[in-house]
Amino acid sequence: MPSQFASPPGSETAAEMLLASEAVLANSFALTPAGSGLTPALLAAALINGIVTFSGGTTAAPTLDTAANIIAAIPNAQVGSSFDLIVQNLNSGAATFTAGPTNGVTVTGTLTLATGTSQMFKGIVTNVLAPAVTLYAVLKTAS
C-alpha cells in the first residue's frame, strides 16, 4: 500500500514539512508582561530558537541577552554562524529593543515595532573571541 507521504528521493515530504512547522512552534517564546512599560529580557534561548511574541501589555522595551550568552547557546558557534528570529508585537503599544553598550550585540534596522507588526531578524556571529553578534532587521510585516 503506498504511503500518503510518498515522494521522490531528495524532496521534502508532507511529514517532513509538518515536523519542521511543529519544531518552529515548539521554539516559540511568549513574553506576556502584566502591565505596561516592562522590560522583558530576550535571553539567548529565545533569540536563537524561533518566534518571540509580546502580548498582554501596553508597551515593551525588551533587552537583548549578551553576545557571549548567545554564542554559548549556538552549538559549535564560529564567525558566520547564524540564526533567524521572528518577533511579533501584539501589545497595544510599541515594543522597542535595547542593547546595552557593552553586551556585544548590535541591531541594525528597525528597533521599534508598532503594535500589530512582526519583524524578522537574521543574527550573525561576527566575533567569537571578543563576543559579538549582529541582528539584521530583514523583513517587517503587519501581524
Steps between C-alpha positions, in 0.01 A plus 500: 500500500653836405570750774310828503842667540662332199722730298811481285833464686654831603174694519322622811210281596184621665616327818834684496325834448260424785789412732682820402195715572450325836866563584452873438191509722683306771763775500255786549545721803216724615592795718181619664560791734230571757489875462669758286852615445659178621844401375497127433837346421540315173731224616726307265267197485214719377717690254647201320202266504205649325217741557460753782159656560428801719141511621282598792659839568494849365869539418819298523868591502669161468867483581719262303718236662876536468693387193698262724179325610362488146822350365509247785146389408593427137656154462853523355463875446754670278523824306220488244270275703147632466144466625160638405270677744144618453359751748126574517363799687140434603507756783280806477814717470846493349783261584849653479815287523792612710849361514746612761813673372718220636294189425657440157172496306441748219156540345472649152175621353172548682526495879135589563207279408162668486206309640376228268829464312763229470868531426734230373865521601806312378756463777862449401798429724767754405762418763543206735810603699364846586135390484301696242170433327312718251123478458394620156137604455406335171121501468219689668133414461161571651395214730 
